[in-house]
């Protein structure tokens, strides 16, 4: 498979017993590439280890700030992405007078009623109760410039709620793409781009199929290209 030269490797420290970034964040960044602009001011909501902010800085030289509720993840995000400003706080309490061009987020999207994990760090990162969708989108709007946009991913089974919540918060969904494990399987992830001042009709992009065979390692050509262009490496640590 012919590929372009790989960009510099991004190394990210992550707690072994905490939430570690996965392919969802890489797919989201690849989806968001078409909207990002060089030097833009970007906020990464629920940044975890800082994966999205690190990619935005490396590939677009963006001015990045990040919000993370978990103190340990926030600490590591600042180490991983020293050029970014990391706010260790609840995003629902965050506000910046300067406001942002773009906001990116891979938020917690498992339904609140699903049995929570005994690991509180995983609950913060995965369970919607730690950052409810409707409240998150309204807070996103408060922190965006008038023509700003948000790119985020969510559970595909909840997409009906997502579009309603976007409209209720004053957004117009412009572009969506669904991620399927295989051609024969239902979508598991929805990626959405929405803007405040927009009347465009929704554009649904062709689906992203992650695997082409029965084995978990049988990544599709597009997924291989995404991994190649992101070029990230996770370094697991036991404690801070």
N, C-alpha and C positions, 0 to 999 in steps of 0.2 A: 504494500500500500504506500503510494507516494504521499509524503507529508512535508509540510514546511518545517523549517528549523524550529526546534523547541525554544520557547522563551525561558528566561532564568527560572530555576527551581525555587518554589516557595516552600519553606519548611515551617511547620506549625507545631508547637508544643501543645499537647492535650492531656488531660488527666485520664488515666486508664479506667477509672471507675466513674467518670463523668460522661457527658454527652459529647460524642466526637462527630465532626462533620461527615457527611456522606455524599453520595452522588447527587442528591437533590440540590445541594448548594451549587455544585458544578454545572448542573443542567440549567439552574436559574441564571447563573452568570452568563452562560452561553446565550440564553434567551435574551438577557438584558443588553448584550453587546450592541444590538442594533439601535438602541435608544441612548446609550451613554455617549457623552461628549468629553473630549480632552479638557482637562482642567476644571471640570464641573465640581460643584460642592455637593457631596453625597453623604447621606446618613444611612448607616447599616443598623437596622433594628433587630435586637436579639442576636447580637453578632457572634456569640459563642467564642470560638478560638480566633475569630477575625478573618476567616477565609474570604468572604466577599469583599471586605475592605482592602485586603492585601492584593487581590486580583485587580480591583479598580485602580489602585495606585500604580501597580506594575504596568498594566496595559493601557491606562488612560491618563496617568499622572493626575488623578483626581485629588481634590482636597476632601479628606475623609474624616468623619466623626462616627463613633459607634456607641451604641447603648447596649448594655448587658446587665441583667439583674443579679446574676450569680457572681459573688465576689471573686471566687477562684478563676472562673472563666474570664472575667473582666481583667484580672491581673495578667493572665496568660495572653489575652488579646493585645494588651499594651506591649508586652514583650515581643509578641509575634509581629506586630505592625507598629513599630516605633514612630512612624510618620503620622499616624492617626491619633486623634484625641478620643480617649475612651471614657465614657460616662458610666459609672457603676450605679445604676438606679433603675427604678421601674419606668418603662417608657411612657406610661400613662401620666407620669409626673414631669416629663421632659418637655421643655419649650426653649426655642432659640429665636431671638428677635431677628437675626439675620436671615433665617430660613434657608431652605435647601432647594437645589435644582432637581435632585432625584432622591428618592428613598427606596432602598432595597430591603427585603426581609424574607427570610425562611422562618416563619413564625411557628410556635407550637400549635398544631392543628388537630391533635387527637381529641375527640369529644370529651367533655368534662365528666360525663357519667361513666366512661370506661374505667375499669379498675385501675387505680393509680399504682405506680411502682413504689417499692419500699425505698428506692434511691431518690431522694428529694431533688438532686441535681437533674436527674432524668425527667422528673415531673415538671420542673421549671421549663425545660427545653422542649417537651413533647405535648404536655397537656394544655388544652385551650384555656382552662381556667386561669392559668398564669398570665394570659394576655388575650382576653376575649376578642374575637374577630371584629365585631361591631365597634367596640371601643377603640381598638387599634386603628381602624381606618379613619375614624373621626380625629384621632390624635395625629395621624399621618397628615391629614389635610391641614391641621393647624400649623404644621412645621414645614409645609411646602410653599414655594413661591407661586404666584398666581397661575403661571403656565407650567408648573412643575408636574412631575409624574412619579408613579410608584410601580415597581415591578416586584412581584412576590409570588410564592407558590403556596398551594393548599391541597388538602385532600380532595381528589377528584369527585368523590361521593358527596361532597358538601358544596359543590360548585353552584347549586341553586341558591344557597344561602349567601355565597360570596357575591354573586351579581346583585342580589337584593341589597346586601350591606353596602356595596360600592355606591349604588344609586342613592341610598338613604344618606350616605356620608357626603354626597355631592360630587361623586366621581362618574366618569364615563369610561367603561371598559373599551379599549381600542383594539387590543390584540390578545389572543389566547392561544395556548398550545397545550395539548394533552400528552402525557407520558404513559406508554403502555409497556409492561414487561415483555410482551411478545405480540405479534400480530393477532393471535387468536385470543388474547386476554383483554379484559376491560382496562380502562385507564385507571391508574393509581394516583396520579399527580396532575394538577392543573397549574399552569404558569400564566400569569395575567399581567398585562401592562394597562394602566389606567391613568387618565389625566383629569384635572379639575375643569379647565375651560376647553371643552371638546364636545363636538356633536357628530363625530365620525361613527359610522357603522362598525360593528364588531368584525374584525378579521380573524378567522380561525385558521391557524397555520396547519400544515400537514403534521400528523402525529410523530412523536419521537418514540421509536421502538428500541428498547434498551438491549434486548437479546435476540439472537437469530437461531438458537438451538436449545436443546434441553438442558445443557450445562450452564451453571451460573457464570462461568468464565467466557461463554460465547457472546461477547459483546458485539453489538452491531457496528458497522463501519462508522456511523455517525458518532456513536458513543466513544469509540476508540479515538476519533479526532478530537472530541471534547476533552478527554483525559489528556491527550497529547498537548493541546493548546493551553490547558490550565496548568499542568505540570506541578502538582503539589505533592508534598510528602509529610505524613503525620509522624510525629515523634511522641510516643506515649511515655508519660512519667507517672510515678506512683503517688507523689505528693509534692506540694509546693514548699 
